[in-house]
Amino acid sequence: MGTRKDTSARVEEVLGAWEKMRPEKSFFGMKLDDFKKRIQGFMDAKKEVADLEVQLAHAVSKREAASPLAMKAVRGVVSAVKGDPDEGEDGELYSAMGYVPQNQRSTGLKRPRKAEAANGSAE
């Protein structure tokens, strides 16, 4: 079973060859104009997809251009929440914003596991 790209390439190859080499001849009970009418829905949808891909690329570009400004605003708000005496970096708002509250962060202290401790003492 082919992909959409395979279908598109095949339709265009058949159409192009028929138009260039045998435009007056009928195949499969169709003249060239009948074939063009039959594939019109496919061709319209293909153009619509191409147009939407251009729009998507433009929207992604606009989003990427706006990202630094948005992140600057996010950092400012988070800093303000951390510095707010009623909220702070141990508060539920800070946590709800996706950050680990200061009082829940690990200390960095690493303790050996019991298996490691047992292996280490046997040496």
PyMOL commands that set and color helices and strands:
alter all, ss='L'
color gray80, all
select helices_A, chain A and resi 4-21+32-83+92-96+102-104+114-122
alter helices_A, ss='H'
color red, helices_A
deselect
rebuild
show_as cartoon
